[in-house]
Amino acid sequence: PIKHSTDFSVMKYMRRLLGLLFFLPLILEAQNGVLNQLSHERVRAAQVRTQFRVSRMFLDSGLGAKPKYIYWRAFKLEDQFELWASDSSIGPYKLIKTYHVCQGSGDLGPKRKFGDRQVPEGLYYIERFNPNSNYHLSMKVSYPNEADLVHADKQNPGNEIYIHGSCVSIGCLPMTDSAMEEIYWISLSAQAYQGAQAKIPVDIYPCRFNAKNWTYLNSQYGSKPGLIPFWKNIEEAYKFFNKHKVPPGFWVDDDGKYRIVFPQNFHLYSENH
């Protein structure tokens, strides 16, 4: 029995070591990406201005000082942008801070074509960090995704949706420059920790799906084709996170409907996966 236990511990150690060796190039690539970002003056300034505040914020939440696993949730009706975080890929995630989206655009409902002024709704991730944005700093949202491409205009669904500074927007999520520096540095730090292939999720909802808001959605938008079924679909992701406190992953079926599964990053750095 003792030998069996020892063998099991060795196997467990070797499995974790092999996992680390597999992901090491991706981690180094992400860390090199941070170094490249720090060659830009705006990013260096953001680091200086926010690093201590961010560390304090995470420590006060009972987490390590550096962001590791994070999850962003936006609510258009409430003009809120939530930061959730965990020290483990399998959670539970804790609410760290809620930022104010300082200017709205369009109406409730998903983006469907270029120029409709709509902020997308659905399940996304950070696709790119832009240190030279015309709007201070910006992070590209992965619109259009597989679901959007089923429902959106086939010729020009639109693109270039960002979370950015300067507090102006047509179809994006604008923040004050101070808030954007914090959001940018937190996201960049988490990306460096997780590795270049990890996807930092950004889920955008029309509102919080509670009874009061559903009454409002049904009364104001119930006659618009497809909106209520679409919102019922993305509500599944909203409920998944509220129940499990782990960001929802998904795949998209042929009808453009989200199918909720365990998160894309669920397996990373977990000794059990």
C-alpha positions in Angstrom: 0.0 0.0 0.0 2.8 2.4 0.8 4.6 1.7 -2.5 1.3 2.2 -4.4 0.7 5.5 -2.7 4.3 6.6 -3.6 3.9 5.5 -7.2 0.7 7.4 -7.4 2.3 10.6 -6.1 5.2 10.3 -8.6 2.7 9.8 -11.4 0.7 12.8 -10.3 3.9 14.9 -10.1 5.0 13.8 -13.6 1.6 14.6 -15.0 1.8 18.1 -13.6 5.4 18.5 -14.9 4.5 17.4 -18.4 1.5 19.7 -18.4 3.8 22.6 -17.3 6.3 21.7 -20.1 3.5 21.7 -22.6 2.2 25.1 -21.7 5.6 26.7 -20.9 6.2 28.0 -24.5 2.7 29.6 -24.4 3.4 31.2 -21.1 6.7 32.6 -22.3 5.1 33.9 -25.4 2.5 35.7 -23.3 5.1 37.2 -21.0 7.1 38.4 -24.0 3.9 40.0 -25.2 3.7 41.9 -21.9 7.3 43.1 -22.4 6.5 44.2 -25.9 3.5 46.1 -24.5 5.7 47.8 -21.9 7.7 49.3 -24.8 4.8 51.6 -25.3 4.7 54.7 -23.1 0.9 54.5 -22.4 1.2 51.0 -21.1 4.2 51.8 -18.9 2.3 54.8 -17.5 -0.7 52.6 -16.9 1.5 50.1 -15.0 3.0 52.8 -12.8 -0.3 54.4 -12.0 -2.3 51.2 -11.4 0.0 48.4 -10.3 -0.1 49.1 -6.6 -3.9 49.8 -6.6 -4.6 46.6 -8.5 -2.4 44.5 -6.1 -4.2 46.0 -3.1 -7.6 45.3 -4.7 -6.8 41.7 -5.3 -5.3 41.1 -1.9 -8.3 42.7 -0.2 -10.4 40.2 -2.1 -8.5 37.3 -0.6 -6.6 36.5 -3.8 -2.9 36.7 -4.7 -1.5 40.2 -5.5 -1.3 39.5 -9.3 -4.3 38.8 -11.5 -4.4 35.2 -12.7 -7.8 34.2 -14.0 -10.3 36.9 -14.7 -13.8 37.3 -16.2 -15.5 40.4 -17.5 -19.3 40.9 -17.6 -21.0 43.9 -19.1 -24.6 44.9 -18.6 -25.9 47.5 -21.1 -29.0 48.7 -19.2 -27.1 49.2 -16.0 -24.0 50.6 -17.7 -21.9 48.3 -15.6 -18.7 46.4 -16.4 -17.9 43.7 -13.7 -14.5 42.2 -12.9 -14.5 38.7 -11.4 -11.3 36.8 -10.6 -9.9 33.7 -9.1 -6.5 32.2 -8.3 -7.7 28.9 -9.9 -9.0 28.1 -13.4 -11.8 26.1 -11.7 -12.9 28.9 -9.4 -14.8 30.0 -7.5 -14.5 33.5 -9.0 -15.1 36.5 -6.7 -16.4 39.9 -7.7 -13.5 42.3 -7.5 -14.9 45.6 -8.8 -17.7 47.1 -10.9 -16.7 49.8 -13.4 -19.1 52.4 -15.0 -19.6 52.3 -18.7 -19.5 56.0 -19.2 -21.5 56.3 -22.5 -24.0 54.1 -24.1 -24.7 53.5 -27.8 -27.7 52.1 -29.6 -30.4 50.1 -27.9 -30.8 46.8 -26.1 -30.3 43.9 -28.4 -27.4 42.4 -30.3 -25.3 43.9 -33.1 -26.3 42.7 -36.5 -24.6 44.9 -39.1 -22.0 47.6 -39.7 -23.2 51.0 -38.7 -26.2 50.0 -36.6 -24.5 51.7 -33.6 -25.3 48.6 -31.5 -23.0 47.2 -28.7 -22.9 43.5 -29.3 -24.5 41.0 -26.9 -23.2 37.5 -26.4 -20.2 35.5 -25.3 -16.8 36.9 -26.4 -13.2 37.1 -25.3 -10.4 39.7 -25.6 -8.9 39.2 -29.0 -6.2 41.9 -29.0 -4.5 44.6 -26.9 -4.0 47.9 -28.6 -1.5 50.3 -26.8 -1.7 52.9 -29.6 -5.5 53.4 -29.7 -7.1 56.7 -30.7 -9.0 56.2 -27.5 -6.1 56.0 -25.0 -5.9 52.2 -24.6 -8.2 49.6 -26.0 -8.9 45.8 -26.1 -10.7 44.3 -29.0 -13.7 42.1 -28.4 -14.1 39.0 -30.5 -17.2 40.2 -32.4 -18.4 38.8 -34.7 -18.3 35.3 -33.2 -19.8 32.1 -34.6 -23.2 32.9 -33.3 -23.1 36.4 -34.7 -22.1 35.2 -38.2 -25.3 33.1 -38.4 -27.6 35.9 -37.5 -25.8 39.1 -38.7 -25.7 40.7 -42.1 -23.8 38.4 -44.4 -22.1 41.1 -46.4 -21.0 43.4 -43.5 -21.7 42.3 -39.9 -19.4 45.0 -38.6 -16.2 44.6 -36.6 -13.7 46.6 -34.6 -15.6 46.5 -31.3 -13.5 47.6 -28.4 -13.4 48.2 -24.7 -11.5 51.6 -24.6 -10.8 54.9 -22.9 -11.7 58.5 -23.8 -15.4 58.0 -22.7 -16.8 58.3 -26.3 -18.3 55.5 -28.3 -20.4 54.2 -31.2 -21.0 50.5 -30.6 -18.1 49.9 -28.1 -17.8 49.9 -24.3 -16.2 53.2 -23.4 -14.5 53.9 -20.0 -12.7 56.9 -18.5 -9.0 56.8 -19.2 -8.2 56.1 -15.5 -10.6 53.1 -15.4 -9.3 51.9 -18.8 -5.7 51.9 -17.6 -6.7 49.6 -14.7 -8.8 47.3 -16.9 -6.0 47.1 -19.4 -3.3 46.3 -16.9 -5.4 43.7 -15.1 -6.2 42.0 -18.4 -2.7 42.1 -19.7 -1.4 40.6 -16.4 -3.9 37.8 -16.5 -3.0 37.0 -20.1 0.7 36.8 -19.2 -0.1 34.4 -16.4 -2.4 32.1 -18.4 -0.5 32.0 -21.6 -0.8 33.3 -25.1 -3.5 30.8 -26.2 -5.8 31.4 -23.2 -9.0 33.4 -23.9 -10.0 36.0 -21.3 -13.8 35.9 -21.5 -15.9 39.1 -21.9 -19.7 38.4 -21.9 -22.1 41.2 -22.8 -25.7 41.1 -21.7 -28.6 43.5 -22.3 -29.2 43.7 -18.5 -29.2 41.5 -15.4 -31.7 38.8 -16.0 -33.9 39.2 -12.9 -37.7 39.3 -12.7 -38.0 43.1 -12.8 -35.8 43.4 -15.9 -37.6 40.5 -17.7 -40.9 42.3 -17.2 -39.3 45.4 -18.8 -37.8 43.3 -21.7 -41.1 41.6 -22.5 -43.1 44.8 -22.4 -40.7 46.9 -24.4 -39.1 44.4 -26.8 -41.6 41.5 -26.9 -42.9 42.4 -30.4 -39.4 42.5 -32.0 -38.7 39.2 -33.8 -36.2 36.9 -32.3 -35.1 39.1 -29.4 -36.7 37.3 -26.5 -35.5 33.8 -27.7 -32.0 35.2 -28.1 -32.0 36.7 -24.6 -33.4 33.4 -23.2 -30.4 31.7 -24.9 -27.7 33.9 -23.4 -29.5 33.9 -20.1 -28.3 30.3 -19.8 -24.7 31.5 -19.7 -25.7 34.1 -17.1 -27.3 31.5 -14.9 -24.4 29.1 -15.4 -22.0 31.6 -13.9 -24.3 32.6 -11.1 -24.7 29.0 -10.1 -21.1 27.7 -10.6 -19.0 30.9 -10.2 -16.9 29.8 -13.1 -17.1 31.6 -16.5 -19.2 29.7 -19.1 -17.7 28.2 -22.1 -19.8 27.5 -25.2 -20.1 26.1 -28.7 -22.5 27.3 -31.4 -24.9 25.0 -33.2 -26.0 25.4 -36.9 -28.9 27.7 -35.9 -26.5 30.1 -34.2 -27.6 29.1 -30.7 -25.1 29.1 -27.8 -24.7 25.7 -26.1 -23.2 26.2 -22.7 -20.3 23.9 -21.6 -17.5 24.1 -19.1 -15.2 27.1 -19.9 -12.6 27.1 -22.7 -9.8 27.5 -20.1 -11.2 25.0 -17.6 -8.3 22.5 -18.1 -5.4 24.9 -17.9 -3.1 24.3 -15.0 -5.5 22.0 -13.2 -4.0 18.8 -11.8 -7.3 17.0 -12.4 -7.6 17.9 -16.1 
